[in-house]
Amino acid sequence: MSVVGILALGLAVIFALVVLIAFPTVQVAVGRMASGTVIFLLGLGLVVLLLLAITRFDPTPTIRQLAVAQTQNKVVDFFTLFPAVNKDRYTVQDVQYQDTDGDDQKEWVVFYRFDMTDGRSPYAGAIYDYDRGDPPVLFPYRLLPPDRDYLSEETVSLTLADLVKLGEIKPVPEVFVTGNAGGINTDLAIFRHVPNSLPWEFPRDEPRRYQVIGSFRGDGGVVYDASSKTVTVVNRDGYDRSQLAVQTTYNLDEARGTFMSPADPKQLGAPASSQVVFTFGMPADILDSPYPEKLVLGFYHTLAQKQSSTIKPEAFLTGQALIEYSRGNLLYFGFPDVSGDVNRVKITQLSYAPKTEAFDASVSVLGEQPRFLTVDVSFESQVGASIAQTPKPIRWVATLVNGKWKLDHRL
């Protein structure tokens, strides 16, 4: 029981105590027990609960041991199945009882931590099944991502969904293991149950009984869309300073029933799309950003949504760029030479070179303030009915105007 649960129970006891004191008729309803005895027992219980809360005593192991003893040791306690001598190597964190292979019998899904440290220790998992042997053998089938990777660093959760239906006579769910760190779903591993031996043979886990058909990791988040069977991964590598990220979308290969590559099942297949995005959405004060690469993304983002955006595209511009925009010259900004509104812009590449920035003698809050900065951008776009892609990156020069960055001209 958590500390919050103990405190909640303690408050319930206090409430019951108040009711007993305030309403004598309730005391009669309790039974023949003297009211003083009832009050004493309730007060004693409250003291015990408060002591448990203060000392942070976890009664879960004791409750679990009592449950095992009550069933005359007829249940499996996976927390003690992992020997105490190995507690520095791995510790069980969670056990779930689910039908993971569609045989109408539930298996034990055990998540445990290994490489124990004081920080974020990685998670691993295994499914214990008893469908083989005479008498049955309780055998572990590992949930192992490619390259023997871990499942999560902070917490894990389990869901079952019938994603792949190839060759199924009856529905067999896929095992989804989601890892969370810092309140964000950063990991997703999807496993498909594939029989790896004949029913009368001894159980084995080579080849894997639960084969990975998708393994994703993104420090900006991983999201699975059940309706489209797509996984979107957001990674901030290379864009940390400006809180931008690369958003990559993967589609399920329906013909093969996997997200993995046909050439190498240990690698993800090619993404369906990839673009640079704001990790946490475009900030309302983006025009004050000290990072020109963020302004470039903001300009194109606003240009494609100028009907709904409160910020006008021209607010990002100065110099020659502002003149060309005022003329309606979209060709200057990398769009096809056609008439119409910009309906869509997908930034496929965005890069900057902070090491080549030129500095003046002033020092800002963020350190030395550069006089100008170049940003390279490539994108796919739709203007009217015309869809196009920039043949080569566009290099923008950003400059400071009254202490704020603006896009000035192209090189």
N, C-alpha and C positions, 0 to 999 in steps of 0.2 A: 504494500500500500504506500502511495506517495505521501509526502509531508502535507500536501494540499488536501489529500483525502482524509488524512488523520485530523487535520484542523477542522475540516467540514463536519466530520463525525463528532468532534468535540463540541462544535457549536450546536449540533443537533441534541447532544446530551444536555447542554446548558438550557436549550429551549424546553426540553422535556422537564427539566428540573423546575424551571419557572412555572410551567403549567401545573405541575403537581402541587407547588406551594400556593399558587394563586387560586386554584380551583379544587376545593376539597372533594367535590363530587368525582373528580378524576381519580383521586386517591382511592376512593371506594371501589372504582371500576378496576383498579389494578388487582384487586383480590383481597384476601384476608391478611396479607402481609401488612405489618404496621407501617404507617407512613414514615416514621423515623428511619426504619430499616431501608425502605426504598430510597429515601434521600441519601442515606449513608452509602448505599451501593452505587447510586448514580454519581455521587461526588467522588467515590473511589475510582470509578471508571473514568471520570473526567481527568483525574490526576494522572492515571496511567497513560491515557491518550496524550496528554500534554508532555509527559516525560518522553514518550516515544517520538513526539515531534521535535522536542529540543535536542535529543540525542541522535536524531536522524536514524533511528533503528529501523532496519528493513525486515519486516516480519515474513516476507515472501518465501525465503528458504525454509523457515519453520513450518509455514502453512503447507508448502509443497511436501515436506517430509511427513507431515501428519496425513496428508492425502494419500501418499504412497503406502503408509502403514495401515490406513483405514481400508485400503483395497487388498491388504495382505500381499503387498509387493507384486501386484498383478499389472501394474502400469509401468511404463518406461520413463525414468527420470533422466533426461539427456543432460541436465545440469551436473549430475554426479557421474554420468557415463564417461564424460571427459575427466580423466583422473586428476585429482588435486595436485599431483606432482607436476603436472603440465600446465598449471594455472598461469605460469609466466610465459608460456608459449601460446596458449589460446584459451579463451573463456567463452562459454555459451552466453548469448545475449537474448535470443528469442527462439521459441519453438511454436510452430503452427501445425495444425492437423487438418490437411486438405487432400482432396482427391486430385492429384497432379497428373495422372496418366489415363484418366477416363475409364478405370476398371471397376468403378463403383465401390472401391475400398480406399479409405483415406490413408495417406502417407504422412510421415513426420518431416516437416521442413525445418531444418535446424540452421540458424545463423549464428556464427561465432566470430570472434575477433582474434587476430594473430599478430605476431611481431609487436607485442605489447609495449606501449610507451605511456608517458604521462600526457601525451597529446592525442592526436587523432590516429588511433590504431585502425588498420584496414579490416574490412569484413570479408568473410568467405561463407559459403553455404553448401549444404548437402541435403539430399532427400533420402530418408531411410525408408526402405520398402521391405515387405516380407512376403513377396509374391513368388519366391523360388525356394526350392529345397523341400525335403521330406525327412524330418519336420522342417517347417519354414525357417529360413535364415533372415535375420534382420540385417540388411545390407545397405551401405551408404553409396549413393550415386551423387557425385560432386556437381555443383553448379559452377562451372569453370569458364570464365571469359577467355578470349584468345590471349596467348602469351602468359597464361597463368596469372592474369591480372586480378585485382581485387574488385569487389562489388560496390563498396562505398567506404567513406572515411568517417562518417558521423552516425547516420541511422540508415536502416533499410526497411522497405515495406514490400509485401508480396501481393500480387493480384494474378488472377487467372482469367484468360480470355481466349476463345477459339479464333485465332488469327489465321491459321493455315488449315485448309481443308483438303489438301492433296492426299488421295488414297485413303481417306478416312471412311470406314463403314459406319461408325458412330462418332459423335463429336469428342475430340480430345483437346483439352485446353493447352495453350502455351503458357509458360511460366514467365511472368514479368517481375523482375527484381529491380526496384527503384532505389537509388541511393540519394541521400539528402545531406547537404553540408551547408551550414550557415543559413538555413531556411530556404535553400534553393535545391531543386531536384537536379543534381549534377551528373548522375549516372543512371543508365538504363541498360539492363542486360535481358535479352529475351531468349528463352530456351524452348526447344521443341522435343517432346518425348518421341524417341525413335528406338523401337525394340532392337537390341544388339545381340540377342542369342535366342535359341529355341526354348520353348516353355519348360522342357524337362532338363535343361542344362543348368549347371551351377551359375549363380549370378556373377557378373563381371561388369566392369565399367570401362572397358577398352574394346572397341571404340566407345565414346561417351554415350550413355543412355539418354542423357538430356543434352542435346547438341545446341550450341549457340547459333541463333539465326539473326542476331543483331546485338551489337555492343557499342554503346554511345557514351561519350563523356563531353561535357561542356561546362566550363566554369561560370558561364552566364545563364545556364539552364538547358534542360532537355525535356521536350514535351512530345508525348505520343498522341496522335489524333486517330481515334478508333474509326471515325466515319470515313476518312480518306486513307487509312492505313499508312500514314506518313509519320516520320519522326523529325522534329526540328531541333537542331543543336546550335547553341550560341556559345562562341568562344571569343574571349577578349585578347588573345595572344597578339601582341604587336600594337594594340590600341589602348593600353591601360591608362595612359596619361589623359586621354580625351574621353574615356568611358564609351568607346565605340566597340563594336564586335562584328565578327563574321557569323552570319546566320546561314546555316546550311540545312537543306531539306533532303531527306532520303525517302524514296518510295520502296514499298515492298515489291520484290520480283515475284509476281503471282505465279508465273510458270514454274519457278523453282522453290517457292515458299520460303524465301529468305531475303535478308537485306545484305548478305555478304556477297563478295565478289565471285563471279563464276571462275575466274582464273586462280584465286587464292581464297579459300573459305575462311582463312584467318584474318582477312582484311575486309573492311566495309566496301560495298560496291560504290560505283561513282555516284555522286550526289545528283539529285534532279535539278537543284538550283543552289546558288550561293550568292550572297550579297552582304554589303557592309551596312550595318544598322546602328541606331542608338541602342545601347544595351538596356537602358531604363527609360526609353522614350526621349523625344526632343525636349530639352529644357525650355521653360517659358522665357528665360533670360539669355537665350543663346547668343544674341547680338553682343553680349558682354563677355563672351567666352575668350580666354587668352589663347585658344588653340585654333589656328586657321583651318586645319583639316576638319574640325567640327563644323565650322562655318560653311565649308564647301558642301558637306553632306546636308547641312541645314538648308542651304540655298536650293539644291535640287529637290530635296524633300518638299519644301514649301512650294516650289514651282509646279510640282505635280498635284498639289492639293491647295492651290491658291484660292479656290472657292470657299474652302472651309477653314483655312488657316487665318489666324489673327495677325500674323506677321506677313508683310508683303515681300515678294522676292527682291524688289529693288533695294530694300533696307540692308541687304547683304553686300551691295555693290558700291563702287566708286570709280572715278576715272573713266577709261575707255569702256570698261565692262558696263557701267551705268548708261553710257551713251548708246551702246549697241542694244541694250535691253529696251531703252526708251524708243528705239527705232523698230522694235519688234523683230530684231535679227536673231532668231533662234539658232541659225547656222553657226553663229559665233560661239555659242555655248555647247556645241557638239551634237545638235539635233539635226535630223534630216531636213533637206531644203524643200519642205512642203508646208502648206498652210494648215492651220488648225490648232487646237489647244493641246497642251501637254497632258496626256491622260495617265501616263505611268513612267516612272523612272526607277530603275533598279541598279544601284551602284555595285559593280562587280569587282572594282579594285580601287583602293584609295591608299596613297602612300605619301610620306613626307620625309624630309631629310633634316632633322634637327641639328646634326653635326655641321651642316653647311650654312646654318643661319648666320647672318651678319648682325653684330651687336653694336649698340651705341654705349655711351659711358654711363647712362642712367641705370639705376637698379630698381626693379619693381618688387612688389610683395612676393612674386614667384621667382625672383632672381633676376639675372640679366635679361633685359627685354630686347628681342631682335627687332631690327628695322623693317625687315621683310622676310617672307618665307614662301617657299614654293610647295605646291601640293599637286600631285598627279592623280587624275581620276579617269576611270573608264566606266561606262554604263550601257545598259540596254534601255530603250525608250519606246514609247508609242505616242506619236503626234497625229491626231486625227485617227485615221485608219492605218497609218504607215508605221511599221515596226522596224527599228534599226538598232545597230550597235556601233559604238565608236570604233573606227578602224585601228586607232592607236590612242594611248593615253593623252588626255588634255592636261597641259601644265599651267596651273594658275599661279599668279603672283599676288600674294596678299600683302597689304601694307596697313600701317596704323593711321587712322584718321580720328583726331581728337581723342586719342587713347583707346580707340576701338579698332579691331581688325575688320578690313573690308577686302573684297576681291576686286583687284584693280585691272588686271589685263592678263592676256594669254601670252605665253612664249612660243 
